[in-house]
Amino acid sequence: MSDAVQKPKNAYKQTLNLPKTAFPMKANLVQNEPASEQRWNEAGLYKKLIEGRASAEGFVFHDGPPYANGSIHLGHLMNKCLKDFVVRTQALLGRNCPFVPGWDCHGLPIEHKVLTEMIESGKASKLESLDEDNRRLAIRGACKNYAEKYQKVQAGQMQRLLTLADYDDPYLTMHPAYEASVLEVLAGMVEKGLVYRARKAVHWSIANETALAEAELEYQEREDISVFVDFEAENAAAVYEAFGVAEDDRPGMTPSFMIWTTTPWTLPANLALAVNPRYTYALVQVDGNLTVLAEDLVEQVTKAAKAEDVRVLATVGGEKLLGLHYRHPLRDTPPAPDEAEASRVNPDKIWSVVAAEYVTLEDGTGLVHTAPGHGAEDYQTGLREGLPVYCPVLENGTYDESVPEWLRGMSVWEANEQVTEHLRDSGHLFHDNKFMHSYPHDWRSKTPVIFRATEQWFVGVDQAYEVGGERATLRERAMKAIDPASPDAVRFIPEWGRNRMRGMLESRPDWCISRQRAWGLPIPAFHTPGGETLMTGATVRAVAEAVRQRGSDAWFRESPAELLAGYDPASDPDAPAGVDLSTLKKGGDILDVWFESGCSWNAVMRQRSEGRDYPIELYLEGSDQHRGWFQVSLLCALAETGRPPFKAVLTHGFMVDKDGHKLSKSKGHTIEALFKDHGADVLRWWVSSLSYEGDVKVDEAFFKLAGESYRKVRNTLRFLLSNLDGFDPTKDAVALDSLHPTSPDAWVLGEYEKVRAGVSKAMEHYQFAKAHKALFDFCNDTLSAVYLAAVKDRLYCDKPDAPRRRRTQTAIYEIASGLCRLLAPVLCHTADEAWRELRSLSGESDACVHLETFPDALDVKPSAAWPALMELRDRALAAMEKAKAGGIENPLDAALTLPDPQGKFGGFEHDDLADLLGVSRIALKADGEIEVQDLREEPRCERSWKRTPDVRERSDGGVLSERDAQAVGVE
């Protein structure tokens, strides 16, 4: 070629079909996502979606209400994303999936925060001049304002996470209609005889001076004192006789009964010692003392105390010890029962040995100190044996005046040490030590709780009632509902949740539903001057109607007669005789907030849809809700309807820090920083990658990795879109059945079809991590590493309307269209951004991927030889890697000769095979090894850089292949 016709370097660049798209490489999620959110809101996306699916198959999904205090935190991230994946997946499956977000608004955390603010601002002093009702109203007003504020804050943050829900009409547990629906469920329980009031030992929060339910407890490691205490027998001779020790063989000492306890502070309330009648007990001489304990525990106990002289004098069955009396080591006289208990108390049982099957030989001494006012099992024993439910501990955790003077006013935690030292000084302490153990704490204040007997309202779980034509207890119904052998058994995802729920239901006590606070839904109980209680189904329903019309503040503003307007006690067979509404007094308890949230299925799903959406398809929450919302919802629904409220329960683990500790709002784990650093789509992409069944450690490095992964997917979408410039799918697309089975386009569409089917199925079955992996691998491996690399030459270098290029663009369009919809449940901003760009090719300007459905199946049948070809490709690439040592750096400087012993690849276009391997040309042979041929001495096309036999100098002076010459219009 002469200097006169020498073409400048890159002279043909402007003739290439270079990628072009408005879909940017840089996502700028932090800036652009809010614009998507605003556009969806202005377009009424949620409403459009629901209206558009009004006649479609329904999928009813119910939101468990988060607590409306403070911002959402990282612990909410997985929960809210998983729920949104479900909602969007169901919509893309073509179903009608309404999703009403909810908030738990009542309860102690808000009240505590409000009172703290009042104290700090000096407003608390104004409460002192108010009567009880007006004091509570003032607190409640401030609490309501606080809850409203943070409900709006959280709703905004959830929308910033790009979740799709009915944020214009959420449910709040403090809304009058919701409150009324809760009282209606309570009324049904009252009518069925499930609700009762009793003085009973319950978990008590000293910090917040209120009872707690099981769901409000969390267990933390705590160091406490354990003590072995001798209770001296009142009648030594009776003990010797019980053991069959003859008078001449009796040592000259008084026997004692040895107990072990980890709560020395409860010893002042001791009223009995429990033994198991089935065990054998020993009379043991230990270092000069004589004591009784279980025979099987003698060695263990005496070794722990490092006793030196241990001799068993006699043994006897536990039943022989029943009725023996002892002297209390801390007090001289037993407490007097109050008037309400006097008739049932058996004075002879006080400070005696009683029977209890729960006494075990796992630890301790085989004798259990029993204080009916401070333990659930102790309480039951006390009722059975006629013991008073004695509780000398006040609401603030200090002793009252009924204990010995040196204990009065002392806190129970201080008493642990003081009681131990008193026992040591008096000679009753056999041994003590400090130990670490798991102890229940108030989940709000993070402080240890105690068992304390108080008057409370309970729901009985073992009281039979009739509903749906069946008579059974709540426990029986709940166990049946989760039994996999039952016809309509609840489905658990993962399955281990079933066993966890079963264990909790088997052992759960009656449900304490009353609390002693201001901010909540009042329990509508009235009391007569004579001490009787008026709370019947009819009265609760009357109050429910008042609450529906005027809100629960009406309880504190109005008289009993006003609240019960329209109620006639004379026509209520369950009312006490002669009730005069004008003389009634209102009760001061409020409902457990778990009872309120446990009725959400009624307030939201049954009443808003008039029962059409019941039972609900799915509840989805953290694994702690087996004890919490899942369980209370199940109990409330079974009490009212006899049916579980849900068909399936999905549980996820917690997000934990690097040390494995649960993330929470109280520890300041907010989400705002992540929004600013990464954007919602990256966070959602990360969540979709998780195996949510277990706990998930959170670290900034994981978010960065998710960002890198996201960018690979985004770049794949961008490459697809950028190579559709000038392609109008309504005019330029080819029929898929015209694709030759051996073409790369047929192969990639076959691979895409596998992904399409697998991802939509995985998403439908809540296997989001499986879908995530399939989508990422398809984008990163199948598309970027194989197919797009193979077709880049034809996209860039073929004539714009060349048939081969149009076939590839058709495949790319189908894949881009499908990927946008498959990614939409997770990458909702990015998928919609790409979809809008894609649909603009055919002139659409207001497209939204979230109004679409998952792509239909493609009827494409790639050649059966493709798996063998891909295996051969791997070997060929390895051969090319070795060829680099010989100086062939660019694969286009090489040709490959491939073995095809079975003739599988004869029907493949050699150009397609060459593009698949990235080389300039391909030859096939019957057998042998892969051969690499160096083409660097052959002419190279200045436009495509390929070295093919038809490359030569053209009329414009350039060196081009035949294909490239035609593309630029030269000969």
C-alpha positions, 0 to 999 in steps of 0.5 A: 500500500502506498503512502498516498492511500495509507489509512489513518489508525482507527479510520473505520471507528466511525463506521462501527455500530458502537453501543449507545444508550441513555442508561448510564454506567454510573447508577448514582442510586443515592440521587436517582432513587428518590426520583423513582420513588416520587414518580411512582407515588405521583403515578399512584403505582400501588393503587394502579397495581391493585386495581389492575389485578382486582379480578386476578387470583389473590395472595393475601400477605399481612404485615407484622407491625413494627414499633413506632419509636425512633427510626428504623434500624438495620434489624428492619432491613432484612425484614422489610426487603423480604416482605417487599420481595414477596409483594412484588413477586406476587404482583409479577406472577399476575396476582392481586397482592394488597399489602397494608403496612402497620405500626404498633403504637401503644406500650411502655417504650413510648410511654417511658420515652415521653415521661423522660422528656416530660421530666427533663423539660419540667412538664412532669410536675404539672401531672402531680396536680391532676387526678388519675384519669386526667394524668393518664390523658395528659400522658396519652396525648403526648404518647400519641403525638410521639407515635404519630411522629415516628410512624411517619418517619419510619414510613418515609424510611421504608419508602426510601427502601423502595418498598411497595405498600398502601402507605396512604392508608396504613393500620395503626394499633391506636386507631379507634377502629383498630382498638374496637376490633381488638375489644371485639376479640376480647369480648368473644374470649370473655363469652367463651370463659377464657378470660379470668382475673387472679392473684398470680405470680407473673414476670414483673418488671421492676424498672417499669413497674408492670407485669410482662408476658413471655413474649416481652422477655429476653434472656441474658447471662447474669451472675447470681448467688446460689445458696444451700440452706438448712431448714431446721425440723420443727419436730426432730423425733418425727423426722427420725421416725420417718426414716425409721431410726430407732431412739438409741441410734439417733444422734443428739442433734436436730435434723434439717431439710436442705434446699438450694436456690438461686434467688435468696431474696425469695426466702422470706416468702417461703411457705413450704418445701417440696419433695418428689414422692418417687425419689429416695431421700437420705438422712445424712450426717455432714461435718457435725450437722444432720440434714435431709436431701435426695440420696442421688445428690448426696455426693454431688452436694457434699463435694461442692461444699468440700465436706470431709465427714459424710455419713448416710444414716438412713434412707426413705421414700419421699412420700414418708416426708410429707407433712413434716414441719420445719422452722423458717430460718428468717422469721418466727411467724408465718404471714397472715393470709388476706381476707380474700384467701382466708377461706381456702388457706390450710394453716397446717400446710404452712412451713411443711413438706409437700409433694411436687412432681416437678422436683428433679435430680438434675441439680440442687438437693431434691428439695425445692424451696416453695414461695407461691407468690414468686414462682409459677410452679410454686403458685400451682403448688400453693393453690393445691396445698392451701397455701396463701399466695404471699408476696412481700415485694412491692411494685418497685422491687422493695420489701413491704412491712410484712417481713422482718424489720431488717429487710423492710424497704430493701431492694430484692437485688440487695437482699440476695447478699444480705439474706445470704450473710444473715443465713451464714451468721445464723448457721443455716447456710451450708454452702454458697457460690456465685455462678453465671446463668441465663436469666430473663430480662425486660426486653425494653428496659434490659433489666432483670425481672422477678416473679411477683404475685399480683392481681392480673387478667389472664387468658386461660390456655387450658380452658375448653370452649366451643367454636366451629362445632368443636370443643377443645382448649386453646392449647389443644387447638394450637397444637393441632394447627401446627401438627403436620398430620392435620389436614390444614396444618400451618406450613413453616418456612423453614420447617424447624420453626414448627418444632420451635413453636410446638415446644413453646406451646407445650410449655406456655402458661396462661397468658397474662394480658393486663399491664399497669400503665397509661398508654394502651387500650384499657381493659374494660372492667368495672367494679361494684362497691361490693367488690364484684367485677363487671366484664361480660361479652355484652359490656366489652362490646358496648365499650368497643362501640364507644371506642370505635366512635370516640377512641380509647381516650373515652375510657378516661374521659367518660363515666361508666354509665356513658361508656355503657350507653345502651347496655342493660345489665338486667338483660345480661345473664352474665352480669352480677345481680343488681348492678347499678351503672352509676356506682361502678368504678373503672378498672385501671389496667390496659391490655398487653400490646401483644394482645393488640398486635395479635388481633391484627388479622381481625382488624386489618384482614377480616374487617377491611375485606369483610372476611374474604381474605381470611385466613392469610397466606403468609406471615413473615417475621424474625425468628423471635416471633415464634414466641411473639406475634406468630403465637399470640396471633394464633391464640387470638384467632383460634379463640375467635374463629377456631382457625389459624389466621395464617396458612404459612409462617416464614421466619428469618434470622437476625442481623447481628454485629461482628460479635454476634449481637443482635442489632437494634434501635436501642444500640443506634443501628440506624439505616440512614448512613447505608442509604447515603453510602450505597442506595436502596438497590444495593442494600436490597441486592445484598439482602436477596443474596442472604440465606435468611434462615439463620442470623446474618453478620453485618459488616461494611465489607459485605455491602461493598461486595454487594455494590461490586456485584450490583455493578456487574449486573448493571453493566450487563443491562447497559451492554444489552440496552446499548446494543439495541440502539436503532432497533425497533422491536415492533419492526426489526425483531425476527421470529424466534422459531427462525433461529437456527438451533446451532446459533449462539442466539438459540443457545443463549435464549435456551440458557435464559429460559432455564434461568427464567423458569428457575428464578420465577419458581424460586421467587414464588417459593421465597428462595430469594438467594437461589434466584439471586445466584441464578441471575448474577451467574447468568449476567456475569458468566453466561452473558458477559463472559460467553455470549456477549463476548461472542456476538460483539463482533457482529453487533459492532461490525455487521451492517445495522440491518444485517439479518445476523445482527437483527437475530442477535438484537432480537435475542438481546431484546428478549433477554433484556425484557426478561431480566428487567422483570426478573430483577424487578422484585429486588432491584426495583429502581434499576430494573424500572430504569432499564425497562423505561429505556428498553420500552422507549425503543418502541416509543413508550414514554410512561412504562413501568416494569412494576405493572408488568408480569414475569416473562412467558416461557420461550419456545426455543430449542438449541442444538443438543450439541451445545453442552459438548461444544461448551466443554470443548470451548473450555479446553480450547481456551486453555490451549489459547492460554498456553499459546500466549507463551509463544507470543500470541497475546491477542486471540484474533491472531490465532486460528483453532483446529478442533477435534470433532470425532462424533461429527456433532459440530458439523452443522455449526457455522464456522464464524459462530464457532470462531466468535464463541472462542474469540479467534479469527477462524475455526477448522474441524477435524475427525480426531486428535488434539486441539491445534493453535495456528499463529496468524500474525503473518496474515493480513488483519482487517483494519475494522474488525481486527480479524485475520480471515482469508478474504482480508485484502486491500479495498478501493478506499485503500483500507485492508478489510474483510469482505463483510467489513467492506460491504458494511462500509460500502467499498469494494 
